[in-house]
Amino acid sequence: MKSFKTVTLGCRTNQYESQAFFDQLTKVGLSQAAPEQPADLCIVNTCTVTDAADSASRHQIRALLREHPSARVVVTGCMVESASQSVRAIDPRLEIL
């Protein structure tokens, strides 16, 4: 069975959106990956409210790319809206939503 992992940074809106991702993905048959299990799909819901939030978002994106090298890594959230070029520059494997 295919698995997924979500990382949520920031506000309640991001938490709500990530819960919606979880609900939709489980509804179509994917399971949430255990912490030590490789995932087939990783979603990072970013935040850019502060410089520290930007840094944390970039850190999480890089960590998922490193820990799940064969996964699709999708980046969404505020960072994509405000700094999509800097997100794209992290790694060409990223999918921007």
Secondary structure by P-SEA (a helix, b strand, c coil): cccbbbbbcccaaaaaaaaaaaaaaaaabbbbbcccccccbbbbbcccccaaaaaaaaaaaaaaaaaccccbbbbbcccccccaaaaaacccccccc
